Amino acid sequence: TPEQVRAAAAAFRVYVSAGPRDADGDYVVDHSVLTFLVDPDGLLRDCYGRSRTAEEVARSVKAHMDSYEPLPPAGGE
């Protein structure tokens, strides 16, 4: 829903703004240009902007994958 999109944008501190609609009802969305790395537990692990090279992103993702340890189950077991 639009409310969920706004909440997600706010949670990740992403800028997003829909422009005016044209005669066909289409519009352009201005937004932050970021890629987020979220682990299987849903935790934000890194954020990559346009200045990061593909090699830097690949190294970062691999390092996070290699060091990933799942969160313990709820209840401490």
C-alpha positions as CSV (number, residue, x, y, z in Angstrom):
1,T,0.0,0.0,0.0
2,P,1.1,3.6,-0.3
3,E,1.3,3.8,3.5
4,Q,3.6,0.7,3.6
5,V,5.9,2.3,0.9
6,R,6.1,5.5,2.9
7,A,6.9,3.5,6.1
8,A,9.6,1.5,4.4
9,A,11.1,4.7,2.9
10,A,11.1,6.3,6.3
11,A,12.6,3.3,8.0
12,F,15.5,3.2,5.5
13,R,15.8,7.0,5.4
14,V,15.2,7.0,1.6
15,Y,14.1,10.1,-0.2
16,V,11.1,9.5,-2.6
17,S,8.8,11.9,-4.3
18,A,6.3,11.2,-7.1
19,G,6.2,13.9,-9.7
20,P,3.1,15.3,-11.4
21,R,1.1,13.0,-13.7
22,D,1.3,13.6,-17.4
23,A,-1.7,13.4,-19.9
24,D,-1.4,9.6,-19.9
25,G,-1.5,9.4,-16.1
26,D,2.2,8.4,-15.9
27,Y,4.6,10.0,-13.5
28,V,8.3,10.0,-12.6
29,V,9.5,9.1,-9.1
30,D,12.5,10.9,-7.8
31,H,14.3,8.8,-5.2
32,S,17.6,8.0,-3.5
33,V,19.9,5.8,-5.5
34,L,21.0,3.2,-3.0
35,T,21.2,-0.6,-2.7
36,F,20.7,-2.2,0.7
37,L,22.1,-5.5,1.9
38,V,19.7,-7.1,4.3
39,D,20.6,-10.5,5.9
40,P,18.3,-13.5,6.2
41,D,17.2,-12.3,9.6
42,G,16.1,-9.0,8.1
43,L,18.9,-6.9,9.6
44,L,20.5,-4.1,7.5
45,R,24.1,-5.1,6.9
46,D,25.4,-2.5,4.4
47,C,24.3,0.2,2.0
48,Y,25.8,1.0,-1.3
49,G,25.6,4.3,-3.2
50,R,26.5,5.0,-6.8
51,S,30.1,5.7,-5.9
52,R,30.8,2.0,-5.0
53,T,32.2,-0.1,-7.8
54,A,30.8,-3.5,-8.6
55,E,34.0,-5.1,-7.2
56,E,33.6,-3.2,-3.9
57,V,30.0,-4.3,-3.6
58,A,30.9,-7.9,-4.4
59,R,33.7,-7.9,-1.8
60,S,31.3,-6.5,0.8
61,V,28.5,-8.9,0.1
62,K,30.9,-11.9,0.1
63,A,32.4,-10.7,3.4
64,H,29.0,-10.4,5.0
65,M,28.0,-13.8,3.7
66,D,31.2,-15.4,5.0
67,S,30.7,-13.9,8.5
68,Y,26.9,-14.4,8.7
69,E,25.7,-16.2,11.8
70,P,21.9,-16.5,12.3
71,L,20.3,-14.9,15.3
72,P,19.4,-17.3,18.1
73,P,15.8,-18.4,18.1
74,A,13.3,-16.3,20.0
75,G,13.3,-17.4,23.7
76,G,17.1,-17.9,23.9
77,E,17.2,-21.5,22.7
